[in-house]
Amino acid sequence: MGEVYSNPLAQRAHGPALLRFAAPSMIMMLFMGLYTITDTFFVARFVHTDALSAINIVCPVINLIVGLGTMLAAGGSAIVAAKVGQGKVREARQDFTLIILVGLLTGLAITALGLLFLEEIVWGLGASERLFPYCRDYLTIQLVFAVGNIMQVLYQTLFVTAGKPTLGLILSVLAGVANIAFDGFFLVFLQMGIKGAALGTGIGSMIPTLMGTVFFFTGRSELHFCRPRLDAAVLWKSCSNGASELVSQLSTAVTTFLFNASMMKLLGEDGVAAVTVMIYAQFLLTALTIGFSMGVAPVISYHYGSGDEKQLRSIVYLCFRCILVVSLFVFLLSFFGGETIAGLFAKENAAVFAITEEGFSIVSFGFLFSGCNIFASACLTALSKGKASAAISFLRTFGWIAVLLLTLPKVFQVMGVWLAIPLAELLTLGVTVPVVRCTITR
């Protein structure tokens, strides 16, 4: 008799049960946010605010790497979870293995191409003569660890799909702790500068990558590695269904470029440094929303695959209520704690501190609307509505922001740059609500 597995996704998710299932992913993303923002903290305090600006200049490349990994993770997870819900476990394992292999090959390709055209990329992203050395050093090491970055994102999502969210949480915590420890060692003790920050992040990403690979080789969960089947349809569906996540990251890359260009023109390198603090703080402050969305997405996919429409609607509406509570909490934290956050990174630079503090007083209002937009996009992906999900991600991270960044600063100067963020979220919400309502009530 074969092994019998019980997938926690099959339980009826309601109230506290759903929150308990999502909690590991929420905590995991919070730790990811903390150790991601650690780079900016150590760089700001132990290198220079110019180095902080350099991180944001090359950030679009990091967005591309994370976007490709998230696309495969979100789109592939929806396919795998749905097949498990339909009882097609063998096919789910084959698809799972194929997606991991594609992620590995994608990371290797990015490393090779990125290092080959490194200088062209850095100049193309708008680095000034003053920032170029910092940009080059940081990006070189990030490219070397591109495989680890992609595989980390894949495993974090697929651990949840495999019914092992707690294990994913543990590995993420280990990665975060390692990143913080290595940042301190490389930057403070060895005084390696911005190279140390990049190296600490890269080594941290390899912990969940290596341990996740070992785990899925052991066959201790319903999902594990097997001989893959080269199925172009599965890859296409994974990429198209997860396209919203890639669109989101690519859009973020372009808008980061626009933010940098606007601030460089208005305030120079200090303005870019302030934008860097804001972007990384945003990632940390939306970590709970992103983590919740990641945690419940496999549950939504499972019930979608099993055909339990009543339970599916109940789960989605409950999730939106949870998101509203989280969004209010994040807004209050950002609005009243903006000065403290700005001081953590720019206390030694009065100009950067003043710019960042003003930014928080405006950008904070965007958190009231961003939570629903983020969850809606993840929910639609889980329901295999990739186009609708991509549309929402495109509007909130690029469409509206690009238009607003190209117009508002001409009238309101620096305030116009900050206003673009909350206005883009509000305008997107006007599209999100009817799209989700229409999808769920069909």
N, C-alpha and C positions, 0 to 999 in steps of 0.2 A: 504493500500500500504506500502511495506517495505521501509526501509531507503535506500537511494541512495548514494553511495560513489564514489568519483572521485579520482583515484589513480594517483599521479603525475608521476609515472613510465611510464604511457601511452603516455606522451608527446614526441614529436620528439626531441631527444637530439642532439644538435649541438652547437659547439663553446661555447660562454659565458653561454648558458643555461645549458650545461653539467657541466661546471665549477661551476656555482652557485649551482647545485645540489650536487656536490662533496664537496664544500667548508665546510659545517658543519662537515662532517666526518674528513676532513683534520685538521680543528681547534680542533676538539674533540681529535684526536690522538696527536696533538701537546700538548694539555693540559695534556693528559695522560702521554706523555713523560716527561713533566715538573714536574708533581707531582710524577712520578716514580723516576726521578733523584733527587728529593728533599730529599729522604731518604739518598742517598749516600752523598749529600752535608752536611746535618745536622750531619750525622754520622762522616764524615771526619773532620768537624770543631769542633763538640762538644763532640765527644767520643774519637775515636782513629783510625788511619789507619788500625790497626789490626781488628777493628770492620768492617771496610770497606772490608777487605779481607774476613771476615766471611760471609758477605752478598753474595759474589760471590761463596763461597764454597757451600752454601745451595741453590744457584740459580737454579740448575737443578730440584729441587722439585717444585719451582715456575713455571719453564718452563712446567713441566708436567701438573700442574693445569690449566695454561693459555692455553696450547695446547689442552686439552680435551674440554675446553669451546669454543675455537676458531674452533675446528673441528665441533662441533655441530652447532655453529653459521653459519659458512661458508657453510657447507654442507646442513644444514636445511634451510638456507635462500634461497639457489639456488632452492630447491624443492618448498618451499612456494611461492617464487616470480614467478616461472614458472607456478604454478597452478593458481595463480591470473591472470597471463597473458592469460591463457587458459580459464578463466571464471569459474574455479572450486573453488569458494571462500569458500564454506562450508568445503571442504576437506582441503583447505589451513589452515583454522582456527583449524581444528582437529590436523593436523600435527604440527602446531605451538605450540599448548598446550602440545602435547606429548613431543616435543623437550625440552620445558621448564621444564617439570616434570623430565625428564631424567637428565637434567643438575643439578637440585636440589638434586636428589638422588646420583648423582656422587660426588658432593661436600661433602655430609654427609659421604659417604664411605671413601673418602680421609682423612677427619678429623679423623675418627675413627682409620683407619689403620696407618696413619702417627704418631699419638700420641702414639699408642701402640708400635711401633718400632722406636721411635724417636732417641734414642742413637745409635742404629745400623745404622740408615740412616746417621747420622752425621759423624760417624767414617768411614763409607763406602765411603762417598764423599771426603775423604782425609783431614779432619780437623786435624790440629796439636794439641798438648796439649795446646799450647798457644792460639789457636783460638777456641777450643771446647766450652768454656762457652758462648762466643758470638754467635756461631752457634746455640747452643741449645736454647738460649733465643729468638733469632730472629725467628727461624723456628717454635717453639711452637705456637707463636701468629699467624704466617702466616697460619698455619694449622687450627687453630680455625676459621679463616675467609675464609676458602676455598670455602664455598658456595657463599659468597659475591663476591669473585673473579670470579668464573665461571659465575654467573648470570649477573654480570656487563658486561662481554664480550658478553654474549648472547643478552642482551637487546640493547647494543650499535649497533649491527649489525641488529637486528630485528626491531628497530625503523626506520631504513632506509627502510627496506622492507615494513614496514607499511606506508611508505610515510610521516614519521615524523622525518626527520633527524635533524631539528632544536631543537626539544625537547630532543633528544639524546645528542646534543651538550650542551644544558643548564645543563642537569644533570651531564655530564662529567666535565663541568666547576665547578659546585658546589662541586663535589667530589674532584677535584684538589685543590680548595681553602680550603676545609675542611682538606685535608691531610697536606697541607702546614701549616695551622693554628695549627693543633694538633701536628705536628712535633715540631713546635716552642714551644708550651705549654709543651709538655711532655719532650723534650730534654733540652730546655734552662731554662724554669721556674722550672719544677719539677725534672730535672736532672735524668731522668729515664734510660738514656743510650740507648742501642740498642733496648731494649724492647719498649721504647717510639716511635722509628721509625717504628717498626712493627705495633704497635697499631694504629698509625696515618694512615698508609696505609690501615689497615683493616677497620677502621671506615669510611674512605673515600669511600671504595668500597661498603659499605652498603647503601649509599645515592641513587645511580642509581638503586640498587637492590630493595630497598623498594618502591621507587617512581615509578619505572617501573612496579612492580607488581600491584600497585594500579591503574596505568593508564590502563593496559591491562585487568583489571577486570571491568572497567567502560563501555567498548564497544564503545568508542568514535572514533575508527578507524575501517577501514575495517578488520584489524586483531585484534582479541581479544580472550580472553579465552573462551572456551566452553567445553562441555564434550568430552574428548579425545577418540580417537579410537586406541586401542593397535594394531599397524601395524608394525610387525617386518621388513617388506620390506622397510618401510619408514625410520626406524631407521638404518637399514643396509645401505641404500643408502645415508643417511645423513652422517654416519660415513665414508663410503668408498669415497664419493664425497668430503668430507672435510678432508680426510686423509692427504692431502698435508700440511694443517695447523698443524696437530698433528705431522707429520713427521718433519716439520720445527722446532717446539718447542723441540721435543725430540732430534733432531739432534743438536740443540743449546745447550741442556743440556749436551750431550756427549762432544761436542767441548769445552764447558765451562770447563768441567772436564779436558779435555786434555790441555787447555790453563793454567788452574790452576796448573796442574801437571808439565808442562814444565817450567812455571815461578817459581814455588816453588823450582824446581831443580836448575835453573839457578841463581835466585836472591832472593829466600826466600819469606817471607811474603810481603816485599815491592814490589816484582814483581807481586804478586797476587793482591795487592792493585791497581797497575797501570792497570792491565787487567780489574779490576772492573770498574774503571773510563772509560776505553775505551768501554766496553760493554754497559754501561748505556748511554754513550754519543752517541754511535751508534744508540741505540733505539730512542733517542731524534732526532737525525739528519735524521733518516729514517721515522720519524713520518708523514711527509707530503706525502711521497710516499705511505706508508701503508694506511693512511687516504683516499687518493685519490682512491686507489684500492678498499677499502671497500665501499666508497661512490658510485662508478660507477658500482660495481658488480651486485647489484639488477637491475640496468638499463639494463645491458647486459643480465642477466637472463630473464628479462621480454621480451625483443625483441627476444631472442632465443625461448622462449615459444610461442610467437605470430607468429613466422615464418617469420618475416620481415628481410630476409637475407641481403638485400642491406643496410638498415639502421644499421644493426648489424655490418657489415664490416666498415661502415663509423665511427661508434662510437669507435670501437677498434683502428683504425688507428689514429683517433684524440687523443685518450687517450695516445698512445705511443708518439705522438709529445709533449703533455703536460708533460709527464714523463721525456723526455729528457731535457726540460727546468728546471724542478725541480731538476734533478740530477746534472746539471751544477752548479746551485745555491748552493746546499748542499756541493758539492766538494769545491767550493771557500770558503764557510763559514768555513768548517772544516780545510782546508789547511792553511788559513791565520789566523784563530781564535784558532788553536790548543793550542797555548801557554796560551791564556786566559782561555780556558776551563780547562786545566791542573792546572792552578793556583787557580781556584775556589775550587778545591778539595784537592790539595796537596801543597799549598803554604807553609805550616808549615813544610813539610817533603821534604827536598831537594832531597833525593834519589828517592822518588816516583814521584816527579815533573819532574825530568830529564828523567826518564824512560817513563813517559806518554807523554811528549813533543816530544820525539823521535818517539814514536809510531804514533802520529798524522801525522807526516810528511810522513809516509809510508801508513798508513791505509786509509788516505783521498782519495787516488786514487780509492779505491774500490767503492766509492759513484758514480763514473762515470758510473759504470756498474750495480750496485745493483738495481737501480730503475726499469730498464726494466725487470730484473729477478723477482722482487717482484710483479710487475703488471702482468706479464705474468702468474705467478702461480695463482693469484687471478682470472684473466680472464678465464683461463682454468677451474677453479673450477666453475665459474659462468656458463660456457658452459657445465657443467656436464662431463668434461673430467678429472675426478679425478686422474687417473693413470698418465697422462702426467703432471698434476700439481704437483703431489707428487714427480715425478722424478726430476723436476726442483728444488723444495724445498730441496730434498735430496742432490742433487749435490752441491748447493750453501752453504748449512748450515752444511753439514756433509761430503759427499763423497770426494770432493776435499780438503776441509780443513783438514780432518783427515789424508789424505795421505800427505799433505804438512806439517802438524805439526809433523808428525812422521819422516820426512826426512830433511826439511830445517834447523831446529835448530841444527842438527848435523854438518851442514856445516857453517851456518851463525850465530849461537848462537841466541841471543835475536832478532837480525834483522830478522832472519828466522821466528820467531814467528809472527812478525808483517806482513811480506811479505805474509804469508799464506792467509790473508783476501782478499786483492785486487786480487791476482792471482786466488783464488777460484771463485770470481765473474766473472772475465774475461773468465775463462775456461767454466763456466756455460753459459755465454752469447752465446758462440759458439754453444750450444745445443738449447738454448731458441729461437733464431731467426728462424731456419728452422722449429721447432715444431709449433710455432704460425703461421707462414706463411702457412704451410701445413693445419692447422686446419681451418683457416679463409677463405682460397681460395677454399675450397672444394665445 
